[in-house]
């Protein structure tokens, strides 16, 4: 065999980091050792896997072709090693959007770890666009997202339903209205999630006819910051009910109703179509779909 698993590890790490120094650091190697491994891999097959752009290494066509195959081979090798050692299913790299990550993932991870106490699980929390990009780049095994994406590289598995709520401070002038009119929506000051988030995607879809006229005074990535701004009377907003439950129970916020508009969405589990489904991934999918 002309290549080693270590060479493939260096290749994958470099593809993700787009920088040899950061790739070596992630593998606890010296930069010279990582450079030698990558150079030997390319020389053995008389090809180049990256375009060198300054200090950045960007995958070329040959590198993009190798990426899913190398990732699958290393996943299978890791799984084989875990089986020989009679250990847990292996590592699981998850990514979740904010509402899911903050309110749904931890109980699921706890259940997973109770079944496989020696397993290693990591969780990165970001918005839908970021998580989808990282799953597409093989940086994450599975994403749990609130928005819809259109990427032929990714498989989307419908997971559950989630309702968004319009809400305000109890002292807001709209808090006592039974049903908000179009005039109310246009007159209000809005505090919203950023573009690229699943929450904003659903909000834009439901209120698409009013978007150009809405008065958006603030865009914030963190739901809790939006909640605090609404409580302070800066405006009204729209978030997952998961993020609002405790505040609603304490009467710190009130939900607003809007005739003819339903803010419902369907979160998804996403995976790269070419990624090898390891035992750890299969166990996680089974757990999520049964929840």
Buried (B, 14 or more C-beta within 10 A) or exposed (E): EEBEBBBBBBBBBBBBBBBBBBBBBBBEBEBEEBBBBBEBBBEEEEEEBBEEEEEEBEBBEBBEEBBBEBBBBBBEEBBEEBEEEEEBBBBBBBBBBBBBBBBBBEEBBEEBBEEBEEBBBEBBBBBBBBBBBBBBBBBBBBBBBBBBBEBEBBBBEEBBEBEBBBBBBEEBEBBEEEEBEBEBBEEBBBBBBEEBBBBBBBBBEBBEEEEEEBEEEBBBEEBEEBBBBBBEEBBBBBBBBBBBEEBBEEEBBBEBEBEEBEBEBBBBBBBBEEBBBBBBBEBBBEBBEEE
